[in-house]
């Protein structure tokens, strides 16, 4: 299922980051009285009433700003709005309506997205009547909250859930291999899609962020049905906005949610940037299969494959199981290996290990490396079973889960891979005390 996206939008210093932190229940965004503290977008998944959605914090809008930084922030905010299913327009109940609120309101109307008007900083009852001023904006009833004190947050979440669309399931048969192409702008995702399809199905451009909407393409690959979920969609030439975004990960998140295997596309001329790490971390978090694609390899003049792999492994240690392919989508070099490899990874994700073999493995592992102990107590592995596939999930029943040290967990994972494979996919290990459901 694809999580709906909610963007928090407003001018500077209205409490957007404080609201995100309150919704998340922890400190995620930097909170400061200095306007403009938040520049890049921050995202967090919020569960509420058996549903889950993604909230995006944005920088403060300064319409008409002339500085490069302010314009960059504005582009970030507009990107978040374009990718959102719902926009929370946060205003300051203490300040009342100011001219920039009218300007932002007009921008929101033009976005054609549903908007919730939320009046923040209602820290005492004396401020509540001020909410009536915001009816001037013509955005309906303002919800009154105090993000700092947590007042009105439950009502806000209830309203968000009631307005958000139901997340649709990916329209693909259960046995269809779903591959997502993800990565930051200008790494060659559209050109890779064209190379995989053998025809031009996405616009290719050197302008970062040219393509904005996700598209799905199905194809038959040697009898295997494949759905390619591209984070860069088709846009007519001449309809590209001049102020294209510099960074874009929201569409990648949507595509990753629906995929079995993710193609993380890196640019060989720049290799690893912060946004690459952000997307890679999300792939790991969602336990998806992954292939690291180093594109534009024909332009990497001073880098050997060994040096390239060393850099990637050094920075993405959490993806040590991910295969790395060096390709040139433009020249169609190496692209023929991608779908077959994705198919093999998908089979690894769907592989089930018989319980007998798994418990024989446990005995061998315990004999080769003594389980950890704490004082007089030592970890005992009673038995294990594979609870799920896609991703492979193993449940280990032990005497005391507190004795499971992360180093021993890593040892078991490495040995599982040596014994049974699981290349290209994370595996999940769950430890339970015997008798625990």
Secondary structure, 3 states (H helix, E strand, C coil): CCCEEEEEECECCCCHHHHHHHHHCCCCCCCCCCCCCCCCCEEEEEEECCEEEEEEECCCECCCCCCHHHHHHHHHHHHHHHHCCEEEEEEECCCCCCHHHHHHHHHHHHHCCEEEEEEECCCCHHHHHHHHHHHHHCCCCCEECECCCCECHHHHHHHHHHHCCCCCCCCCCCCCEEEEEECCCCCCHHHHHHHHHCCCCCCCCCCCCCCCCCEEEEEEECCEEEEEEECCCCCCCCCCCCCCCCCCCHHHHHHHHHCCEEEEEEECCCECCHHHHHHHHHHHHCCCEEEEEEECHHHCCCCCHHHHHHHHHHHCHHHCCCEEEECECCCCECHHHHHHHHHHHHHHHCCCCCHHHHHHHHHHHHHHCCCCEECCEECCEEEEEEEECCCCEEEEEECCHHHCCHHHHHHHHHHHHHHHCCCCCCCEEEEEECCCC
